Amino acid sequence: GAWGQSDPAGGKLGRRYDPHPQSGGQHGYCRPAHAVGGLALRGKVGKPAVMPTLTVNGRPLAFCMDPQTPLLWGLRDGANLTGTKYGCGTGDCGACMVLADGQPVKSCQMSLAQAQGRHITTIEGLSRDRSHPVQQALVVEQAIQCGFCTSGILMSAAALLQRQPQPSRQEIVQAIDGHLCRCGAHNRVVRAIEKAAARLAAS
């Protein structure tokens, strides 16, 4: 891949999940799980609809959406967490990467039903104040260009440093090899992850 190469220049029910409750957002497709209780949604044929429930950034949520909806759209349209990006919809670009139980997954390829009961972390849940070492290092290395691929790369890098705090360059390249950066900031991204690992080792 390019990593390590030369560096060229349904119906609306309930509330949309507001990651910042004080902002008062009132639109969308999911509810805090405790507010759902025994509610059963019914489709046109009268069968009770399953309401997928998962924990998003530490908060249990029940999604009032088709269980086969890709997790990506559940997060963006249902939970108003738009930091996770739609890039290709085929699992080829990595822009939609989130963590499921601490492991990187492409949210365009996982349905809400498949995410049922799992702990999902998005870029919004990684660090509310943007203080995560990888976030800081990407800024220092000027590795953020258009920014479209950044959140997905951040999630993969964070997972890597969680399981391997001092990765080799080869391990870094392997961890982010599934991400496309159309701006060509590949080496800068790798250097940023190396810098973040060094910061973690020194702390």
Salt bridges, closest charged atoms under 4 A:
ASP7 OD2 - ARG188 NE 3.06
ASP101 OD2 - ARG118 NE 3.21
GLU141 OE1 - ARG191 NE 3.20
GLU141 OE2 - LYS195 NZ 3.51
GLU194 OE2 - ARG169 NH1 3.33
